[in-house]
Each structure stands twice: as structure tokens, then as C-alpha cells.
Amino acid sequence: MPKTKKIKKNGPPPEGYSKIEPTLTKFLSKLKQAQSDQDKTKSKHSSLWKVFQLNHQISRYVYDLYNSQKISRDLYDWLLLQSYVNRDLIAKWKKPGYEKLCCVQCIVEKNYGGTCICRVPKEKLIENDPEKVKTECITCGCKGCASTD
């Protein structure tokens, strides 16, 4: 077997990090701001929606850069190791049917084994009851991340 290169958790960032650092810094400052601005008037779930959305944006940014080969595998692994991105969310994006998944909480079994409202294709929602269409996820505020939409 070929030897694999070990990446240290506290090691220096690999080559190419300086190119994406300004964007990551902006995202992380927005995330920090969203975490500190928890609105007491909103419900427990809706006050976390901005945090989930920013977590998705950061992860999608890095994942897209890696897939378009604009960053190296070493940098991608280092970002995963440093917890800049959501490892579980990216793992789900690689599976068919989950390419547009908004957060991992939407596929965790809830509603007694049911499916999160944002994972159901909009055609199915309208087909069942067009007058009572609820399009927003309670957990993350997503308006639909089914890959068929």
C-alpha cells in the first residue's frame, strides 16, 4: 500500500490557503456574529436558522472549490481537520439524492420516522394538499432541498 501523508491538526496551512483565507474569514465573522445575535423574540429553532445557513454556505464554498480542482487535496483535508467545514454534510452531498441537502438535521429520523418537509419534492406537497403547503423546515428554515426540485 502507498504511504499516506499525515496532516497535523495544529500544523501550518498548506499552499493555497492564502487565496481562500479572505472569503473564509468573512464567512467565519458572519457566523460568529450570527451566533452572538440570538434573538430572544424568535423561537428556539428560528433563531438558529442563520447559523445553519452560514454553515451550509461555508461547506458548499469549500466543497465546490475542491470539486472544481481550485484547491488541493492537502488543503481540503486540512480544512476538514480544522473544522472549517461540516464533514458530515459534505459526506451526504456525495451520495445520490442528497446533492442539495441543507443540513444534516433534516435527514436524521424525526417525526417518528417521517421525512423533513424540505426533503419532500414540491410537486408531491402541492399534489397532496395545495391549500396547506408548508414550505419551510422548522429546524433550519430551508425552503426545499430535495434534489428533484
BARORO-34651 format. One record per residue (C-alpha): x, y, z; residue number from 1; residue in three letters. Coordinates in steps of 0.02 Angstrom, whole numbers, padded with zeros to 5 digits. Layout:
<atoms>
+--------+--------+--------+------+------+
:      X :      Y :      Z : vogu : mipa :
+--------+--------+--------+------+------+
:      X :      Y :      Z :  NUM :  Ala :
...
+--------+--------+--------+------+------+
</atoms>
This chain:
<atoms>
+--------+--------+--------+------+------+
:      X :      Y :      Z : vogu : mipa :
+--------+--------+--------+------+------+
:  00000 :  00000 :  00000 :    1 :  Met :
:  00061 :  00176 : -00034 :    2 :  Pro :
:  00105 :  00282 :  00117 :    3 :  Lys :
: -00019 :  00417 :  00158 :    4 :  Thr :
:  00034 :  00590 :  00209 :    5 :  Lys :
: -00016 :  00634 :  00386 :    6 :  Lys :
: -00082 :  00809 :  00413 :    7 :  Ile :
: -00057 :  00885 :  00585 :    8 :  Lys :
: -00205 :  00969 :  00668 :    9 :  Lys :
: -00102 :  01118 :  00727 :   10 :  Asn :
:  00015 :  01122 :  00579 :   11 :  Gly :
:  00032 :  01268 :  00460 :   12 :  Pro :
: -00097 :  01284 :  00321 :   13 :  Pro :
: -00050 :  01204 :  00155 :   14 :  Pro :
: -00010 :  01302 : -00002 :   15 :  Glu :
: -00161 :  01391 : -00074 :   16 :  Gly :
: -00241 :  01438 :  00091 :   17 :  Tyr :
: -00194 :  01621 :  00069 :   18 :  Ser :
: -00306 :  01630 : -00086 :   19 :  Lys :
: -00463 :  01573 :  00005 :   20 :  Ile :
: -00424 :  01647 :  00176 :   21 :  Glu :
: -00513 :  01815 :  00149 :   22 :  Pro :
: -00675 :  01730 :  00098 :   23 :  Thr :
: -00666 :  01605 :  00241 :   24 :  Leu :
: -00630 :  01747 :  00363 :   25 :  Thr :
: -00786 :  01840 :  00303 :   26 :  Lys :
: -00893 :  01685 :  00321 :   27 :  Phe :
: -00824 :  01648 :  00494 :   28 :  Leu :
: -00852 :  01826 :  00555 :   29 :  Ser :
: -01032 :  01818 :  00492 :   30 :  Lys :
: -01052 :  01651 :  00581 :   31 :  Leu :
: -00983 :  01722 :  00743 :   32 :  Lys :
: -01100 :  01872 :  00727 :   33 :  Gln :
: -01250 :  01758 :  00696 :   34 :  Ala :
: -01207 :  01653 :  00848 :   35 :  Gln :
: -01195 :  01805 :  00960 :   36 :  Ser :
: -01354 :  01887 :  00891 :   37 :  Asp :
: -01477 :  01757 :  00955 :   38 :  Gln :
: -01645 :  01846 :  00952 :   39 :  Asp :
: -01746 :  01816 :  01110 :   40 :  Lys :
: -01911 :  01857 :  01022 :   41 :  Thr :
: -01891 :  01718 :  00894 :   42 :  Lys :
: -01924 :  01536 :  00930 :   43 :  Ser :
: -01782 :  01421 :  00983 :   44 :  Lys :
: -01770 :  01345 :  00809 :   45 :  His :
: -01789 :  01501 :  00703 :   46 :  Ser :
: -01652 :  01592 :  00799 :   47 :  Ser :
: -01528 :  01460 :  00736 :   48 :  Leu :
: -01578 :  01467 :  00553 :   49 :  Trp :
: -01444 :  01594 :  00507 :   50 :  Lys :
: -01310 :  01484 :  00588 :   51 :  Val :
: -01367 :  01333 :  00487 :   52 :  Phe :
: -01370 :  01435 :  00326 :   53 :  Gln :
: -01194 :  01502 :  00353 :   54 :  Leu :
: -01129 :  01329 :  00397 :   55 :  Asn :
: -01202 :  01268 :  00233 :   56 :  His :
: -01126 :  01413 :  00134 :   57 :  Gln :
: -00951 :  01386 :  00205 :   58 :  Ile :
: -00957 :  01199 :  00173 :   59 :  Ser :
: -01027 :  01222 : -00003 :   60 :  Arg :
: -00893 :  01352 : -00044 :   61 :  Tyr :
: -00750 :  01235 :  00004 :   62 :  Val :
: -00833 :  01082 : -00074 :   63 :  Tyr :
: -00860 :  01171 : -00240 :   64 :  Asp :
: -00681 :  01235 : -00241 :   65 :  Leu :
: -00617 :  01059 : -00212 :   66 :  Tyr :
: -00730 :  00982 : -00346 :   67 :  Asn :
: -00677 :  01112 : -00474 :   68 :  Ser :
: -00496 :  01073 : -00428 :   69 :  Gln :
: -00458 :  01251 : -00375 :   70 :  Lys :
: -00388 :  01191 : -00209 :   71 :  Ile :
: -00276 :  01042 : -00175 :   72 :  Ser :
: -00322 :  00884 : -00083 :   73 :  Arg :
: -00200 :  00931 :  00056 :   74 :  Asp :
: -00287 :  01099 :  00083 :   75 :  Leu :
: -00459 :  01017 :  00077 :   76 :  Tyr :
: -00407 :  00887 :  00207 :   77 :  Asp :
: -00329 :  01022 :  00315 :   78 :  Trp :
: -00491 :  01124 :  00311 :   79 :  Leu :
: -00589 :  00969 :  00361 :   80 :  Leu :
: -00467 :  00933 :  00502 :   81 :  Leu :
: -00476 :  01112 :  00565 :   82 :  Gln :
: -00668 :  01101 :  00565 :   83 :  Ser :
: -00692 :  01246 :  00446 :   84 :  Tyr :
: -00825 :  01144 :  00357 :   85 :  Val :
: -00958 :  01019 :  00406 :   86 :  Asn :
: -00884 :  00848 :  00368 :   87 :  Arg :
: -01050 :  00755 :  00386 :   88 :  Asp :
: -01142 :  00872 :  00269 :   89 :  Leu :
: -01008 :  00855 :  00134 :   90 :  Ile :
: -01013 :  00665 :  00152 :   91 :  Ala :
: -01200 :  00668 :  00116 :   92 :  Lys :
: -01179 :  00781 : -00036 :   93 :  Trp :
: -01076 :  00644 : -00117 :   94 :  Lys :
: -01224 :  00523 : -00111 :   95 :  Lys :
: -01360 :  00523 : -00245 :   96 :  Pro :
: -01517 :  00612 : -00191 :   97 :  Gly :
: -01429 :  00722 : -00064 :   98 :  Tyr :
: -01335 :  00840 : -00180 :   99 :  Glu :
: -01430 :  00993 : -00119 :  100 :  Lys :
: -01453 :  00944 :  00064 :  101 :  Leu :
: -01462 :  01097 :  00176 :  102 :  Cys :
: -01416 :  01021 :  00344 :  103 :  Cys :
: -01387 :  00851 :  00422 :  104 :  Val :
: -01530 :  00875 :  00545 :  105 :  Gln :
: -01656 :  00864 :  00402 :  106 :  Cys :
: -01613 :  00682 :  00368 :  107 :  Ile :
: -01597 :  00625 :  00548 :  108 :  Val :
: -01751 :  00524 :  00595 :  109 :  Glu :
: -01882 :  00639 :  00665 :  110 :  Lys :
: -02070 :  00649 :  00658 :  111 :  Asn :
: -02074 :  00466 :  00707 :  112 :  Tyr :
: -01975 :  00407 :  00557 :  113 :  Gly :
: -02050 :  00532 :  00435 :  114 :  Gly :
: -01963 :  00648 :  00315 :  115 :  Thr :
: -01922 :  00830 :  00344 :  116 :  Cys :
: -02037 :  00945 :  00246 :  117 :  Ile :
: -01892 :  01022 :  00149 :  118 :  Cys :
: -01839 :  00850 :  00084 :  119 :  Arg :
: -02007 :  00816 :  00001 :  120 :  Val :
: -02015 :  00873 : -00182 :  121 :  Pro :
: -02131 :  01022 : -00204 :  122 :  Lys :
: -02237 :  00931 : -00333 :  123 :  Glu :
: -02281 :  00800 : -00202 :  124 :  Lys :
: -02328 :  00933 : -00074 :  125 :  Leu :
: -02442 :  01025 : -00194 :  126 :  Ile :
: -02515 :  00861 : -00258 :  127 :  Glu :
: -02569 :  00806 : -00083 :  128 :  Asn :
: -02646 :  00967 : -00020 :  129 :  Asp :
: -02616 :  01127 : -00119 :  130 :  Pro :
: -02700 :  01240 :  00010 :  131 :  Glu :
: -02597 :  01181 :  00159 :  132 :  Lys :
: -02424 :  01186 :  00081 :  133 :  Val :
: -02294 :  01217 :  00215 :  134 :  Lys :
: -02129 :  01252 :  00129 :  135 :  Thr :
: -02014 :  01299 :  00273 :  136 :  Glu :
: -01917 :  01175 :  00378 :  137 :  Cys :
: -01940 :  01201 :  00564 :  138 :  Ile :
: -01761 :  01150 :  00604 :  139 :  Thr :
: -01660 :  01254 :  00481 :  140 :  Cys :
: -01781 :  01366 :  00385 :  141 :  Gly :
: -01744 :  01282 :  00219 :  142 :  Cys :
: -01875 :  01306 :  00084 :  143 :  Lys :
: -01835 :  01144 : -00006 :  144 :  Gly :
: -01675 :  01046 : -00032 :  145 :  Cys :
: -01743 :  00891 : -00118 :  146 :  Ala :
: -01630 :  00850 : -00264 :  147 :  Ser :
: -01778 :  00830 : -00380 :  148 :  Thr :
: -01835 :  01012 : -00364 :  149 :  Asp :
+--------+--------+--------+------+------+
</atoms>
